[in-house]
Amino acid sequence: MTQNTPLSARLPHLPLHPDDVTQRVLSAAQLRARGVSAAQTSAQCLPGGPWQHLLPGVYLLHPGPPTGQERLHGALLYAGRPPVSARRTATGASDAGYGEAMVTGVAALALHGFASVAELGALHRIDVLVPRTRRLRSTRFVEVLRTASMPGPVRVGEVPVAPVERALADAVAATADAADVRRLLTEAVRDGHCEPAAVVRELSEAKLLGRPAVVNAVDALLAEGRAVAEARLYAMVREHGLPEPVWNVELRLPGGPDLGGVDAYWPDHAVAVELDSRAPRHSAPGRRDGRAQEDPQWSAYAAKREHLERLGITVVHLTPRKLREALDQQATVVRTALMAAADREPAAYVMVLPR
């Protein structure tokens, strides 16, 4: 029997499926559950042997360099292994063996389909998120990130991955180059991976908003989010056959004060659309009585809306998320407001000026 003899012949009790990465990379617990002793595992990993010691307690069951998927699976097995106190009872054979661990950072963005990051196989490190109570060390190509607030994972295939906004925050935390930060944040919004407000919220919670590399990138992120939302609003009007409004205008009473700007206005119907693309840079702390502090931006918007509606102008409030996830429904809302104009009292005359 030579080194080229198939592993299934040398270890007939260990079924291997070469096309399945979860069978090419196994933890020590998974090997034991399959009847492979520690001594047999060590013998397979001797110099020139068919197996490799990929990470502490994780083995690659073939010679040669690991693929990107094998490194990813190995990182999750390493970070997801149970604590020492629980290892005697954990078999590791009934599931993937990832525990609560999930991929985050740049590796997660690669799995989410970001074009601005390298392919998985070209990454020098894989960030893995684990609960703060775990006492794992970063090792080789695995960077262990402990956190007190584990997000719910998103499944990409069978791989648990941090949501885009959390993966972005973890990637930004490890990136000092302002151009790289800006590129990541802009792609996240431009390609519809997530909303600007969610990204800013995660960056705020991670205390990253004050970093020089992040400040200008957040401004670009919000501008990109606004542009994307406006493009969806234009598409909604065209694709659903709505009357053409006047775009991005200021409203003013004749001889009176400004009433504020709106994103779209139908003068013959006295209907306005305003996009709410607010994304506060910092989370407002709660009050001592338990109620949330009032958002000054929202207060100003609500006051403007109330003023316009007292003048007989219907204001339709749309958010970038509503336009992304329910464009047809939002078109129906606007159409209903336009149709209802005939049944309302005539609105006050207002001047419409370019914004």
C-alpha positions in Angstrom: 0.0 0.0 0.0 1.6 3.3 -1.1 1.0 7.0 -0.4 -1.1 7.1 -3.6 -3.5 4.5 -2.3 -6.9 6.0 -1.8 -7.6 7.1 1.8 -10.8 5.0 1.8 -8.6 1.9 1.3 -6.2 2.8 4.1 -9.0 3.8 6.5 -12.1 1.9 5.3 -14.1 3.1 8.3 -13.7 6.7 7.1 -16.0 7.5 4.2 -14.6 10.4 2.1 -16.3 12.4 -0.6 -13.7 14.4 -2.5 -16.2 16.9 -3.9 -17.5 17.8 -0.4 -15.3 20.3 1.5 -16.8 19.2 4.8 -15.3 15.8 4.2 -11.9 17.0 3.2 -11.4 19.1 6.3 -12.4 17.5 9.6 -11.8 18.4 13.3 -10.2 16.0 15.8 -13.7 15.4 17.3 -15.2 14.6 13.9 -12.4 12.1 13.2 -12.9 10.4 16.5 -16.6 10.2 15.8 -15.7 8.4 12.6 -13.5 5.9 14.4 -10.1 7.4 13.7 -8.0 7.5 16.8 -5.6 10.2 17.7 -2.6 7.9 16.9 -4.0 7.1 13.5 -4.5 10.8 12.8 -1.0 11.6 13.9 0.4 8.9 11.7 -1.4 10.2 8.6 0.1 13.7 9.3 3.7 12.6 9.4 6.1 14.3 6.9 5.2 13.0 3.4 1.9 11.6 4.7 -1.5 12.1 3.0 -2.9 14.4 5.7 -2.0 17.8 7.1 -2.4 19.6 10.4 -4.3 22.7 9.0 -5.1 24.4 12.3 -5.1 23.4 16.0 -7.4 20.4 16.2 -8.3 20.7 12.4 -7.0 18.4 9.7 -6.8 18.6 5.9 -7.3 15.1 4.5 -5.1 15.5 1.3 -1.6 16.7 0.5 -0.9 20.0 -1.2 -2.1 23.5 -0.4 -5.7 24.0 0.9 -8.2 25.7 -1.3 -10.0 28.9 -0.2 -13.1 26.9 0.7 -11.0 24.4 2.7 -9.4 27.3 4.6 -12.8 28.8 5.3 -14.3 25.5 6.6 -11.2 24.9 8.7 -11.4 28.4 10.2 -15.0 27.8 11.2 -14.2 24.3 12.7 -11.4 25.9 14.7 -13.4 28.8 16.0 -16.6 26.7 16.5 -15.1 23.9 18.5 -16.7 23.5 21.9 -14.9 24.7 25.1 -12.6 22.2 26.7 -15.1 21.4 29.4 -17.7 20.3 26.7 -15.4 18.4 24.3 -15.8 15.0 25.9 -19.5 15.0 25.2 -19.4 16.7 21.8 -19.2 14.2 18.9 -18.9 16.8 16.1 -20.5 14.2 13.7 -24.1 15.4 13.6 -23.5 18.9 12.1 -20.8 21.0 10.5 -19.2 21.6 13.8 -19.2 25.4 13.6 -21.0 26.1 16.9 -21.9 29.8 17.1 -18.9 30.9 14.9 -19.5 32.8 11.7 -17.4 34.4 9.0 -17.1 38.2 9.1 -14.9 41.0 7.7 -13.5 40.8 4.2 -14.0 37.1 3.8 -17.7 37.5 4.6 -17.9 40.3 2.0 -16.4 38.0 -0.6 -19.1 35.5 0.2 -21.7 38.2 -0.1 -20.5 38.8 -3.6 -18.6 42.1 -3.2 -16.6 42.8 -6.4 -14.1 45.1 -4.6 -12.6 42.4 -2.4 -10.3 39.6 -3.4 -11.6 36.1 -4.1 -11.7 33.8 -1.1 -8.7 31.9 -2.1 -6.5 35.0 -2.4 -7.3 36.3 1.1 -4.4 36.1 3.6 -6.7 35.9 6.6 -10.2 34.9 7.5 -12.0 36.8 10.3 -14.3 34.7 12.4 -16.8 36.1 14.9 -17.3 34.2 18.2 -19.0 35.0 21.6 -16.9 37.1 24.0 -16.9 34.2 26.5 -14.8 32.1 24.2 -11.0 32.1 24.9 -9.7 31.2 21.5 -6.5 32.7 20.1 -6.0 33.9 16.6 -3.7 31.5 14.7 -2.1 31.2 11.3 -4.7 32.6 8.8 -7.5 32.8 11.3 -8.3 36.1 13.1 -10.7 35.4 16.0 -13.0 38.4 16.8 -14.8 38.1 20.2 -18.0 40.1 20.7 -20.7 40.6 23.3 -23.3 41.1 20.6 -23.4 38.2 18.1 -25.6 39.0 15.1 -27.9 36.4 13.6 -25.9 34.7 10.8 -26.9 34.7 7.1 -26.4 31.4 5.3 -24.4 31.5 2.1 -24.7 27.9 1.0 -24.0 26.1 4.3 -21.6 28.7 5.6 -22.8 31.0 8.5 -21.8 34.6 7.5 -22.3 37.8 9.4 -24.9 40.2 7.8 -23.4 42.7 5.3 -23.5 45.7 7.6 -21.7 43.8 10.5 -19.1 42.3 8.1 -18.5 45.8 6.7 -17.9 47.2 10.2 -15.4 44.4 11.0 -13.7 44.9 7.7 -13.4 48.7 8.2 -12.0 48.2 11.7 -9.1 46.3 10.1 -8.6 48.7 7.2 -6.5 51.9 7.5 -6.6 53.0 3.9 -9.3 55.6 3.3 -9.8 54.7 -0.4 -10.4 51.0 0.5 -12.9 52.0 3.2 -14.8 54.3 0.8 -14.8 51.7 -1.9 -16.3 49.1 0.4 -19.0 51.4 1.8 -20.0 52.7 -1.6 -20.3 49.3 -3.2 -22.5 48.1 -0.2 -25.1 50.7 -1.0 -24.7 51.1 -4.8 -25.1 47.4 -5.4 -28.0 47.0 -3.0 -26.3 44.9 -0.4 -27.7 47.1 2.5 -29.1 50.5 3.4 -26.9 53.4 4.5 -28.6 53.7 7.9 -27.8 50.1 8.8 -24.1 50.6 7.9 -23.8 53.9 9.8 -25.5 52.3 12.8 -23.0 49.4 12.9 -20.1 51.8 12.4 -21.4 53.8 15.3 -21.8 50.8 17.6 -18.2 49.8 16.7 -17.0 53.3 17.6 -15.5 53.7 14.1 -17.2 56.9 13.0 -14.4 59.2 14.4 -11.7 57.5 12.4 -10.1 59.7 9.7 -10.5 57.0 7.1 -14.2 56.6 7.9 -15.4 60.3 8.1 -15.3 61.1 4.4 -16.3 57.6 3.4 -19.5 57.9 5.4 -20.3 61.2 3.6 -19.8 59.3 0.3 -21.9 56.4 1.5 -24.8 58.7 2.4 -24.5 60.5 -1.0 -24.5 57.2 -2.8 -27.5 56.0 -0.8 -29.4 59.2 -1.7 -28.5 58.8 -5.4 -29.6 55.2 -5.5 -32.9 56.0 -3.8 -33.6 58.9 -6.2 -32.8 56.6 -9.2 -35.4 54.1 -7.9 -37.9 56.9 -7.4 -37.4 58.0 -11.1 -37.8 54.4 -12.2 -41.0 54.0 -10.2 -42.6 57.0 -11.9 -41.6 55.8 -15.4 -42.2 52.1 -15.0 -45.6 52.4 -13.4 -47.0 55.1 -15.7 -47.4 57.8 -13.1 -47.7 61.4 -14.3 -44.4 63.2 -14.6 -43.7 65.4 -11.6 -41.3 68.3 -11.2 -38.2 67.0 -9.5 -36.2 68.3 -6.6 -38.0 71.6 -6.0 -38.5 74.2 -3.2 -42.0 75.2 -2.3 -42.7 78.7 -1.1 -45.8 80.8 -0.3 -46.1 83.9 -2.5 -44.4 86.7 -0.5 -44.0 84.3 2.4 -41.3 82.0 3.9 -39.8 78.9 2.3 -41.9 75.7 2.9 -38.9 73.4 2.3 -37.8 71.2 -0.4 -39.4 68.0 -1.8 -38.0 65.3 -4.1 -41.1 65.2 -6.4 -44.1 67.4 -6.7 -47.3 67.2 -8.8 -48.6 70.9 -8.8 -52.0 69.9 -10.4 -52.6 67.4 -7.7 -50.9 69.1 -4.7 -49.0 65.9 -4.0 -45.4 65.8 -2.8 -42.9 62.9 -2.3 -40.1 63.2 0.2 -37.3 60.7 0.5 -36.2 60.0 4.1 -32.6 59.2 3.7 -31.6 60.1 7.3 -28.8 58.2 8.7 -27.7 59.6 12.1 -24.0 59.4 12.8 -24.4 58.6 16.4 -27.0 56.7 18.3 -29.1 59.0 20.5 -29.0 57.8 24.1 -32.3 57.1 25.8 -33.9 59.4 28.4 -34.0 58.7 32.1 -37.8 58.0 31.9 -37.1 55.2 29.4 -38.3 57.0 26.3 -36.0 57.5 23.3 -34.6 61.0 22.7 -36.3 62.9 19.9 -34.4 63.0 16.6 -34.0 66.7 15.6 -34.0 65.7 11.9 -37.2 63.9 12.3 -38.8 66.8 14.3 -37.9 69.2 11.5 -39.3 66.9 8.8 -42.5 66.3 10.8 -43.0 70.1 11.3 -42.5 70.7 7.6 -44.9 67.9 6.6 -47.5 69.2 9.1 -47.2 72.7 7.6 -47.6 71.5 4.0 -50.6 69.4 4.9 -52.3 72.3 6.6 -52.0 74.1 3.2 -53.8 71.1 1.6 -50.7 69.5 0.1 -50.5 65.7 0.5 -47.0 64.5 1.5 -46.0 60.9 0.7 -43.1 59.8 2.8 -40.8 57.1 1.2 -37.7 55.5 2.5 -34.8 54.0 0.4 -35.7 50.6 1.9 -39.3 50.8 0.9 -38.3 51.7 -2.7 -35.8 48.8 -2.8 -38.1 46.1 -1.3 -41.6 47.1 -2.3 -41.4 49.4 -5.4 -44.8 48.3 -6.7 -46.5 49.0 -3.4 -45.0 52.4 -3.1 -46.1 53.3 -6.7 -49.7 52.3 -5.6 -49.4 54.6 -2.6 -48.4 57.6 -4.8 -51.0 56.8 -7.4 -53.7 56.6 -4.7 -52.7 60.0 -3.4 -52.8 61.5 -6.9 -56.3 60.0 -7.5 -57.6 61.3 -4.2 -56.7 64.9 -5.1 -60.0 65.3 -7.0 -61.9 64.7 -3.8 -60.0 67.2 -1.7 -60.5 70.9 -1.1 -58.2 72.9 -3.4 -54.8 73.4 -1.9 -53.3 76.8 -1.2 -51.3 78.3 -4.1 -47.6 77.8 -3.7 -44.6 78.8 -5.8 -42.4 76.0 -7.2 -38.7 76.9 -7.5 -35.7 74.8 -8.5 -33.7 73.4 -5.7 
